Protein backbone atom coordinates (compact mmCIF):
# COMPACT_ATOMS: atom_id res chain seq x y z
CA UNK A 1 0.00 0.00 0.00
CA UNK A 2 1.37 3.39 -1.02
CA UNK A 3 0.84 6.14 1.56
CA UNK A 4 0.14 9.58 0.09
CA UNK A 5 0.98 13.02 1.53
CA UNK A 6 -2.37 13.69 3.28
CA UNK A 7 -2.16 10.31 5.01
CA UNK A 8 1.42 11.01 6.10
CA UNK A 9 0.14 14.24 7.67
CA UNK A 10 -2.56 12.28 9.49
CA UNK A 11 0.05 9.81 10.76
CA UNK A 12 2.16 12.78 11.86
CA UNK A 13 -0.84 14.06 13.84
CA UNK A 14 -1.11 10.73 15.64
CA UNK A 15 2.63 10.77 16.35
CA UNK A 16 2.32 14.23 17.93
CA UNK A 17 -0.02 12.93 20.64
CA UNK A 18 2.62 11.20 22.83
CA UNK A 19 4.85 14.24 22.29
CA UNK A 20 2.11 16.49 23.66
CA UNK A 21 1.57 14.20 26.66
CA UNK A 22 5.28 14.21 27.55
CA UNK A 23 5.58 17.98 27.14
CA UNK A 24 2.36 18.56 29.13
CA UNK A 25 3.93 16.93 32.20
CA UNK A 26 7.53 17.97 31.56
CA UNK A 27 9.07 20.00 34.44
CA UNK A 28 10.41 22.95 32.45
CA UNK A 29 9.30 26.56 32.27
CA UNK A 30 6.81 27.15 29.48
CA UNK A 31 5.91 23.49 29.09
CA UNK A 32 2.21 24.42 28.97
CA UNK A 33 2.72 26.83 26.06
CA UNK A 34 4.86 24.25 24.28
CA UNK A 35 2.15 21.61 24.74
CA UNK A 36 -0.41 24.05 23.34
CA UNK A 37 1.81 24.68 20.31
CA UNK A 38 2.05 20.93 19.70
CA UNK A 39 -1.74 20.68 19.96
CA UNK A 40 -2.26 23.57 17.51
CA UNK A 41 0.22 21.98 15.09
CA UNK A 42 -1.71 18.71 15.26
CA UNK A 43 -4.99 20.57 14.69
CA UNK A 44 -3.47 22.39 11.71
CA UNK A 45 -2.55 19.10 10.06
CA UNK A 46 -6.21 18.10 10.37
CA UNK A 47 -7.19 20.99 8.12
CA UNK A 48 -4.16 20.62 5.84
CA UNK A 49 -4.51 16.91 5.09
CA UNK A 50 -8.16 17.37 4.13
CA UNK A 51 -7.34 20.37 1.95
CA UNK A 52 -4.53 18.54 0.13
CA UNK A 53 -6.63 15.40 -0.32
CA UNK A 54 -9.35 17.43 -2.04
CA UNK A 55 -7.08 19.80 -3.96
CA UNK A 56 -4.68 17.13 -5.25
CA UNK A 57 -7.28 14.34 -5.49
CA UNK A 58 -5.23 12.16 -3.13
CA UNK A 59 -8.04 10.43 -1.28
CA UNK A 60 -7.57 6.84 -0.13
CA UNK A 61 -9.52 4.26 1.85
CA UNK A 62 -6.81 4.12 4.53
CA UNK A 63 -6.72 7.92 4.80
CA UNK A 64 -10.51 8.12 5.05
CA UNK A 65 -10.38 5.59 7.90
CA UNK A 66 -7.42 7.11 9.74
CA UNK A 67 -8.38 10.81 9.62
CA UNK A 68 -11.44 10.67 11.93
CA UNK A 69 -9.62 8.23 14.23
CA UNK A 70 -6.73 10.70 14.59
CA UNK A 71 -9.13 13.58 15.28
CA UNK A 72 -10.98 11.72 18.01
CA UNK A 73 -7.75 10.46 19.58
CA UNK A 74 -6.39 14.02 19.71
CA UNK A 75 -9.49 15.37 21.48
CA UNK A 76 -9.88 12.39 23.84
CA UNK A 77 -6.23 12.35 24.94
CA UNK A 78 -6.27 16.11 25.57
CA UNK A 79 -9.47 15.89 27.61
CA UNK A 80 -8.02 13.07 29.72
CA UNK A 81 -4.94 15.18 30.43
CA UNK A 82 -7.01 18.18 31.45
CA UNK A 83 -9.39 16.21 33.68
CA UNK A 84 -6.49 14.47 35.42
CA UNK A 85 -4.61 17.73 36.03
CA UNK A 86 -7.63 19.87 36.96
CA UNK A 87 -6.64 22.29 39.76
CA UNK A 88 -10.01 22.07 41.53
CA UNK A 89 -11.58 18.88 42.86
CA UNK A 90 -14.90 20.62 43.66
CA UNK A 91 -17.84 21.45 41.39
CA UNK A 92 -15.53 22.94 38.77
CA UNK A 93 -13.62 19.67 38.50
CA UNK A 94 -16.85 17.67 38.35
CA UNK A 95 -18.15 19.92 35.56
CA UNK A 96 -14.95 19.40 33.61
CA UNK A 97 -15.15 15.62 34.01
CA UNK A 98 -18.83 15.51 32.98
CA UNK A 99 -18.20 17.73 29.94
CA UNK A 100 -15.26 15.57 28.87
CA UNK A 101 -17.40 12.43 29.27
CA UNK A 102 -20.17 13.99 27.16
CA UNK A 103 -17.77 14.93 24.37
CA UNK A 104 -16.00 11.55 24.28
CA UNK A 105 -19.31 9.70 24.60
CA UNK A 106 -20.77 11.63 21.69
CA UNK A 107 -17.76 10.85 19.50
CA UNK A 108 -18.06 7.13 20.27
CA UNK A 109 -21.81 7.15 19.68
CA UNK A 110 -21.68 9.02 16.36
CA UNK A 111 -18.82 6.81 15.15
CA UNK A 112 -20.89 3.72 15.98
CA UNK A 113 -23.91 5.27 14.26
CA UNK A 114 -21.90 5.97 11.11
CA UNK A 115 -20.49 2.45 11.12
CA UNK A 116 -23.97 0.95 11.37
CA UNK A 117 -25.34 3.27 8.67
CA UNK A 118 -22.46 2.27 6.40
CA UNK A 119 -23.27 -1.40 6.95
CA UNK A 120 -26.84 -0.86 5.75
CA UNK A 121 -25.68 1.33 2.86
CA UNK A 122 -27.15 4.55 4.27
CA UNK A 123 -24.09 6.48 5.44
CA UNK A 124 -24.78 9.23 2.86
CA UNK A 125 -27.69 10.34 5.07
CA UNK A 126 -25.24 11.23 7.88
CA UNK A 127 -23.57 14.31 6.46
CA UNK A 128 -21.51 17.05 8.06
CA UNK A 129 -23.69 19.85 9.44
CA UNK A 130 -22.69 23.42 10.26
CA UNK A 131 -23.36 22.73 13.94
CA UNK A 132 -20.76 19.93 13.78
CA UNK A 133 -18.15 22.28 12.38
CA UNK A 134 -19.01 24.96 14.94
CA UNK A 135 -18.64 22.56 17.87
CA UNK A 136 -15.24 21.47 16.51
CA UNK A 137 -13.97 25.07 16.35
CA UNK A 138 -15.30 25.88 19.84
CA UNK A 139 -13.80 22.66 21.19
CA UNK A 140 -10.34 23.39 19.76
CA UNK A 141 -10.28 26.97 21.07
CA UNK A 142 -11.35 25.80 24.53
CA UNK A 143 -8.72 23.05 24.64
CA UNK A 144 -5.91 25.42 23.63
CA UNK A 145 -6.90 27.88 26.40
CA UNK A 146 -7.10 25.07 28.97
CA UNK A 147 -3.74 23.59 27.99
CA UNK A 148 -2.01 26.97 28.29
CA UNK A 149 -3.74 27.85 31.58
CA UNK A 150 -3.80 24.52 33.40
CA UNK A 151 -1.26 25.66 36.00
CA UNK A 152 -2.51 26.15 39.56
CA UNK A 153 -1.48 29.79 40.04
CA UNK A 154 -4.37 32.20 40.75
CA UNK A 155 -3.46 34.40 37.76
CA UNK A 156 -3.75 31.40 35.46
CA UNK A 157 -7.05 30.24 36.94
CA UNK A 158 -8.93 33.31 35.71
CA UNK A 159 -8.31 32.44 32.06
CA UNK A 160 -8.67 28.75 32.91
CA UNK A 161 -12.28 29.37 33.93
CA UNK A 162 -12.88 31.09 30.59
CA UNK A 163 -11.57 27.97 28.90
CA UNK A 164 -13.90 25.87 31.05
CA UNK A 165 -16.84 28.00 29.98
CA UNK A 166 -15.90 27.60 26.31
CA UNK A 167 -15.61 23.83 26.79
CA UNK A 168 -19.07 23.66 28.36
CA UNK A 169 -20.45 25.53 25.33
CA UNK A 170 -18.62 23.04 23.10
CA UNK A 171 -20.21 20.24 25.14
CA UNK A 172 -23.69 21.68 24.55
CA UNK A 173 -22.96 21.99 20.82
CA UNK A 174 -21.69 18.41 20.93
CA UNK A 175 -25.03 17.17 22.26
CA UNK A 176 -26.89 19.33 19.73
CA UNK A 177 -24.90 17.99 16.79
CA UNK A 178 -25.25 14.43 18.09
CA UNK A 179 -29.04 14.83 18.19
CA UNK A 180 -28.91 16.24 14.64
CA UNK A 181 -27.12 13.13 13.34
CA UNK A 182 -29.43 10.84 15.31
CA UNK A 183 -32.50 12.51 13.81
CA UNK A 184 -31.04 12.11 10.32
CA UNK A 185 -30.49 8.40 10.94
CA UNK A 186 -33.70 7.80 12.90
CA UNK A 187 -35.86 6.61 9.96
CA UNK A 188 -33.22 3.97 9.19
CA UNK A 189 -33.02 2.92 12.83
CA UNK A 190 -36.76 2.28 13.00
CA UNK A 191 -36.74 -0.63 10.59
CA UNK A 192 -35.31 -2.32 7.52
CA UNK A 193 -34.02 -0.02 4.80
CA UNK A 194 -32.97 -0.70 1.20
CA UNK A 195 -29.26 -0.78 0.41
CA UNK A 196 -27.85 2.45 -1.04
CA UNK A 197 -24.33 3.52 -2.04
CA UNK A 198 -22.46 4.59 1.09
CA UNK A 199 -20.71 7.94 1.37
CA UNK A 200 -20.43 11.00 3.59
CA UNK A 201 -17.58 12.41 5.64
CA UNK A 202 -16.43 13.10 9.16
CA UNK A 203 -17.65 15.94 11.40
N, C-alpha and C positions, 0 to 999 in steps of 0.2 A: 504494500500500500504506500502510495506516494503522498507525503504530507505537504500541503500547500502553505503559503504565507499566512493567511488568516488563521489556520489551525495552529501553526507555530505560535502565533500571538496568543491564542487561547491557552495553549500549553504553558506559555510563559506566565500567563495570569495565574494558573494553578501553582506554578513553581514559586510565585511571589508570596503565596499564603504562609508557608513555614517561615519565610524571611520576615514577614510582618509580625508573626507571633514571637519570634526571637527578639526582634527589635523592640516590640511592645514591652517586654519584660526586662530588657537589657538595662544594667545599672549605669548608664552614662547620661550626661546632661543633654537634653534635647531629644531623648529617645522617643518621646511622644510625638513630636513634630516629624521625626524621621519615619515613624510608623505610619503617620497620616500621609506622608509623601508616597510611601510604598503602596498604601491603599488607593490613593488617587491615581497612581501609575497603573495599577491593576484595573481600576475602573475605566481609565482611558483606553486600555487595550480592548475592553468590551465594546466600546464604540468603534474603535479603529478596525477590529477584525470584521465586524459586520459591514462597515463601509467598504473595505477592500473586497470582501466577498461579493458584494453587489456590483461594485464598480468594475472589477476585473473578471467577473463571472467565475469566481473560484470557489463555488459552493461544493460541498462534499457531504456524504452521509455521516462520516465520522465527525466532521466539524459541526454539523447540525445537531448531533448527539452531545458533543462535548461542550459546546458554548453555553447552553442553559445550566448544565451541571457545574461548570466553572463559576457562573454567576451566583448560583445558590450556595455553593461552597464558600465563596468570598463573603457573602452576607452572613451566613450561619456562623462561620468561624469568628468573624468580627463581633457579632452579638454575644457569643459565648465568652469572648475575652472581656467585653464590657460588663456583662453581668457578673462575672467572677471577680472583677476588680472594682466593682461599684463601691464608692466611698461611704455609702449610707446603707445600713442594714434595716432601716425603718420602712415607712410607706413608700419613700422614693425608690428604694431598692426593690421592693415588691412590685411597684409599677413597671420598673425597668424589666424585671424578670417576666412579668405577664406579657408585656408588649413584645419582648423577644420571642416568647412562646407562640404568640399569635402570628407573628411574621413567619417564623420557621414552619409552624403548622399549616399556614396558608400555602406556602411554597410546596410542601409535601402533598397537600390535598390537590392543588391545581395540577401538579405534575402527574399524580395518579389519575386525575380526571382526563388529562390529555392522553395519557397512555391508553386508558380504556376507550376513549373516543377514537383513537387511531386504530385500535383492534377491531372496532365495528365499522371502520371506514368513514367516520364522521368528524375527523379532527378539524376539517376546514371550517366547521361551525364555531370553533373556539379560536377566535382571532384576537389579535392585540387591540385593546381599547385605549383611548386617551387616558382614562383613569389609571390603567396599568402603568403607563409611561410616567404619569404624574407621581404615583406612589414610589416609583423607582428613583426619580430625581430627589424627592423629599427624603427618602430613605438614605441615599448616598450623602446628601448634605448633612443630615443628622449624625450619621456615623463618623464623618470627618470631624465635626465639632466635638463629638464625644471622645474620639481617639486623642485629639489634641489636648482636651481639657480633663482627662481622667485622673489627673493628680489630685491629691487630697487637700491642697492648700486652699484657703478661703477665697483667694482672688480667682482661682481656677474654677471653683464651684459655681460662681455666678453664671459664667458662660456654659458650664456643664449643664445647669438646669435649663438653659435655652435649648441645648442639644436634646435634653430629655423631652422637652415639649415638642420639638420637631419630630422626634421619633414616635411619640404618641400619635401625632397627626398622621405620620406615615403608617402607623398601625391601623388607624381608622380607615385610611385609604386602602390599605391592604385588605381589610374585611370587605369594603365596598367593592373593590375589583374582584375579589373572590366570589362574592354574590353575583356579580355581573356574569362571570364565566359559568357559574352554576346555572343561572337562569338560561343562558344560551344553550347549555347542554341538557337542560331539564326534560324537554320533549323526548330526547333519545334515552334518557334514564328511566322513563316511564314504561317503556316496552321495547319490543323488537323493532329494529329499523333496517331499511335496506342498505346494502353496502354501497359506499360512494368513494371516489378517489380521495385519499387522505391528503392533508396539506396543512397550512397555517404556520405560525412562528411563535417564538417565545416572547413573554411579556417581561 
